[in-house]
Structure formats: structure tokens, C-alpha cells
Amino acid sequence: MKYFSGTAVYSKTITVPANLLAQDKPLYLDLGSVAVIAEVKLNGKDLGILWRRPFRVDVAAAAKAGDNALEVKVVNLWPNRLIRDSGLPEKERLTWSTWNPYKSTDPLLPSGLLGPVRLMTAEQADIK
């Protein structure tokens, strides 16, 4: 989907070891790099929208030991589609804009869930 513009849905079953679900400890899902906005659900529970670094959310309340259903929706911007359309005859273009600063020779922008995706734990330490 080289020139895709819109929402991509990433679905995966992830296995969470029981020892990562200790009480009162956060368990973070870190998406790594995302271009541009991500909506996260774990086991059907909406965990919010991530729109800036770090693309990280606490999943402890939604996670269970064993298999978990992860869904990440990523919405990108439309420059890649505009770049592609700039090289097509006008009647074959999928987009229309009153102003398109892109040329068909412009490099494509990174887009989607770029990762790496990982689970992270944390411990609280009081500073004295």
C-alpha cells in the first residue's frame, strides 16, 4: 500500500506473561514510531488515542495473563497519495486539492505503525 492515505488497522494476539501483571505496577504498550495518530484497544477496551511521542499507553487494566487481542488503528496524512496523484493524468487521480505542493518525484513519507512495538514494565522509586 505504497501510496495509501487513511486508516490502517493492525490486529494481533499478544501473550502477556502472568508475572508482568503485578498489582500496582504499570504495564506499558510502547508502539515505537507512529506516523501519525494511533488508537489502541486491548481485549476490546478502548485505551485512547496517541498523537505524540512517546506513543505509549498503560495497558495493565485491560491485560490478562495469556492471550490478549490487540488492535491498533493508525491514521496517516495524505501527502503520499498526493505525491502519487501528481504523476497521474487528472482523470485518474483519487484526490483533489485546491493546492498541491507535491511533485511525483518527491520522496514518500514514512507512514503507519513503524515500531518497534513492545511491552514495558516500570517500578516506582521514591527519591529522597
C-alpha positions in Angstrom: 0.0 0.0 0.0 2.7 2.4 -1.1 0.5 5.4 -1.6 -2.2 4.7 1.0 -3.8 7.5 2.8 -6.4 6.9 5.6 -6.8 4.5 8.5 -4.9 1.2 8.7 -6.0 -1.4 11.3 -3.3 -3.6 12.8 -4.6 -6.7 14.8 -2.5 -9.2 16.7 -2.9 -11.7 19.5 -0.2 -11.0 22.1 0.8 -13.2 25.0 1.2 -11.5 28.3 3.2 -13.4 31.0 1.4 -13.5 34.4 4.5 -12.1 36.1 4.1 -8.8 34.2 0.7 -8.2 35.8 1.8 -7.5 39.3 -0.6 -5.3 41.3 0.0 -1.6 41.4 2.6 -1.8 38.6 2.0 -0.3 35.2 2.4 -2.3 32.0 3.0 -0.2 29.0 2.4 -0.9 25.4 5.0 1.1 23.5 4.3 1.5 19.8 7.7 2.9 19.0 7.3 5.2 16.0 3.9 6.0 14.6 3.0 8.2 11.6 0.7 9.9 12.5 -2.0 9.1 15.1 -2.9 5.7 16.8 -6.0 4.5 18.6 -5.3 1.5 20.8 -7.7 -1.2 22.1 -6.8 -4.3 24.1 -9.3 -7.0 24.6 -12.0 -4.6 23.3 -11.2 -2.0 25.9 -10.5 1.5 24.4 -7.2 2.8 25.7 -7.3 6.1 24.0 -5.6 8.0 21.1 -1.9 8.6 21.0 -0.9 11.6 18.9 2.7 12.4 20.0 5.8 10.8 21.3 6.1 8.6 23.3 3.4 6.5 21.7 2.9 4.6 24.9 -0.2 3.6 27.0 -0.7 1.8 30.2 -2.5 -1.5 29.4 -2.4 -3.1 32.9 -6.1 -2.6 33.5 -7.1 -4.3 30.2 -4.5 -7.0 30.0 -4.9 -10.6 31.3 -2.4 -13.4 31.7 -2.2 -15.4 28.4 -3.6 -14.3 25.1 -4.8 -10.8 24.5 -6.4 -9.2 21.4 -4.6 -6.1 20.4 -6.0 -3.6 17.9 -4.2 -0.5 16.8 -5.7 1.9 14.2 -3.3 4.3 12.6 -4.3 7.3 10.6 -1.8 9.0 8.4 -1.8 12.2 6.4 -2.3 12.4 2.7 1.0 13.6 1.2 1.9 10.1 -0.2 -1.4 9.9 -2.0 -0.9 13.5 -3.3 2.6 12.6 -4.5 1.2 9.6 -6.4 -1.6 11.5 -7.9 0.7 14.3 -9.1 2.1 11.8 -11.6 -1.2 10.6 -12.9 -3.5 12.1 -15.6 -6.1 14.3 -13.9 -9.0 12.0 -14.6 -7.2 9.1 -12.9 -6.4 10.9 -9.7 -8.0 9.8 -6.5 -7.6 13.1 -4.6 -8.4 16.7 -5.3 -7.0 19.8 -3.7 -7.0 23.5 -4.4 -3.3 23.5 -3.8 -0.9 20.5 -4.0 2.7 21.4 -3.1 3.9 17.8 -4.0 5.5 16.5 -7.2 5.5 12.9 -8.4 9.3 12.9 -7.8 9.1 13.8 -4.2 10.2 11.2 -1.7 7.4 9.3 0.2 6.9 10.0 3.9 7.2 7.2 6.5 3.6 6.1 7.3 1.8 3.7 9.6 2.9 1.7 12.6 6.6 1.7 12.3 7.5 0.3 15.7 9.2 -1.4 17.3 6.2 -2.5 19.3 6.9 -3.8 22.8 5.6 -4.3 26.3 7.4 -2.5 29.1 7.1 -2.7 32.9 8.0 0.0 35.4 8.7 0.2 39.1 8.2 3.3 41.2 11.1 4.5 43.3 10.8 7.3 45.8 13.5 9.9 45.6 14.9 11.0 48.9 
